[in-house]
Amino acid sequence: MSGQGDVVDGRFELIERLGSGGMGTVWRARDTVLHREVALKEVRPPDPEPTGEASAVLRERVLREARALARLNHPHVVTIHQIIDSDAGPHPWLVMELLSGRTLQDLLEERTLSPRDAARLGRQLLSALRVVHAAGVLHRDVKPANVLLREAPEPGALPSAVLTDFGIAALQGSNPLTATGELIGSPEYIAPERVRGTGEGPAADLWSLGLVLYVAVEGVSPLRRATTLATLAAVLDDPVPPPVRSGPLAPVLTALLVRDPGLRPDAERLDAMLAAVAEGRPPPPAVPPPGPPDAAAYTPTVTAVRPEPPAAPRRRTPVVVAVIAVALALIAGTVVALALRGGDEPGGEAGGRTTESAGPAPRDTPTGSPSATPSAPSTTPSRKESPTATPSARRTPSASPGATATRREPLPGAGRWVAQLHSEPDTSSPATRDRKLAAVRRQVPEAQYLHSDAYASLRPGFWVFYAPGPFADGRAALRFCAERGRTSDHTCIGRFLSRSAADLVFQCKPPLSSPRGRCTGRP
């Protein structure tokens, strides 16, 4: 295991760990030859780590993809400077440019984008995808947390977007190097054809781009559900709610978010549509690529732009039910990329400003109350819990932004600031969660955990490790962490626990001397 101060390949000194996820750990490092800082990614899978032939297959896949990406030179694609593949080390390393901006996920936590700004950003990401696809690589995990924003050239200007985290990409036209049925990517952004296993191409990344733009303007993740399996079922079968805030961008989203990849606009047509929106012109019609699509085989996921009364729930066909059942079995045995994919929370992959980041999608839960009272935070985790079991309190998405649940029983700790120390995806096994909690308690013995779905002010889908305080505000929580050596935003954030989604903004992030975010207010 690499640590701070280690030197990789006799040249790159590890300075600070920026984040980690399903495909490795990213460090800020110093190039002692060129005297510059770089991002260094150790490409390694999470526990249990493959051995023997499986390890060799993973290594070969990573190196092939990295070599393909290293040949690219594009302003909206993260630059790979060097590939380190030494027999002396068990894992390859990627040397990449170090970007100092924040992620699109960070920006969307503060505000949504206007349709025109979203169209401009969409064109930047589309240009990145076009050059990547031309190199024979599919990204497979396009989402806000994997979009880094360079510093804007002037105040108020839209930052330039950089597509990052190609750790789970797959070369087009090559033999698959992952286990059959392996789920790679973030469920709510995954394309339906990938879930079905019916083949995928560049159109799958365009589906994901459409969802990124939808979230950027509408402010909700339309297909995210309480569990991974429920999310996959929604991707397969649930209609995407018609966009209501997207204005001229709505026809573009409608054209992209259809389940038949043959009915989506190709990259050239999509660029023309986005350019029209960005320039204030009506977008051209979404003409599908040449070839007669089998329209009867799929159902568009977005209906007309003008909202219509919701149809009665459709009964899932036996084929879809079988697909879902198979997906559940495969997820339990083979998925590794989702297990450690955190968010922009302490310990999550997007915790640092890194070129390789990941995190949860924006919440699809409206302001309101949970529908049930959660169990009290436990200081002794149970090892018998199922990682996919529904916690005692799950937020129920509502069609009405102002809808609230009827029961308002007390939530443990609600109405106070806490020091959030780590967030572990609830897809992780109980053993993994308990092991990481034990590691946190070596520094903070009073650490507890709760499930984030019980609190509207937290992002759903995580076990949150925290110090209960009490703390007067976010700065007090940061001072508590600093006294214990936890001084970065992937090891500590001051957070406010409440029923209201409006309180998500109360995030107080290090450094202590000049914290970022909302550090005061409430209570």
Secondary structure, DSSP 8 states (H G I E B T S, - for coil): ---TT-EETTTEEEEEEEEEETTEEEEEEEETTTTEEEEEEE----SS---HHHHHHHHHHHHHHHHHHHT---TTB--EEEEE--TTSSS-EEEE----SEEHHHHHHH----HHHHHHHHHHHHHHHHHHHHTTEE-----GGGEEE---SSTTS---EEE---TT-EETTS---S-TT---S-GGGS-HHHHHTS---HHHHHHHHHHHHHHHHH-S-TT--SSHHHHHHHHHH------SS-GGGHHHHHHH-BS-GGGS--HHHHHHHHHHHHTTS--------SS---GGG--BSS--SS-----------HHHHHHHHHHHHHHHHH--TTTT---SSTTSTTSSS-SS----------SS--SS-----BSS--TT--TTS--S------SSTT---S-----TTTTEEEEEEEEEETTS-HHHHHHHHHHHHTT-TT-EEEEGGG-TTS-SSEEEEEEEEEESSHHHHHHHHHTTT--STTT-EEEEE-S-GGGGG-EEES-TTS-EE--S---
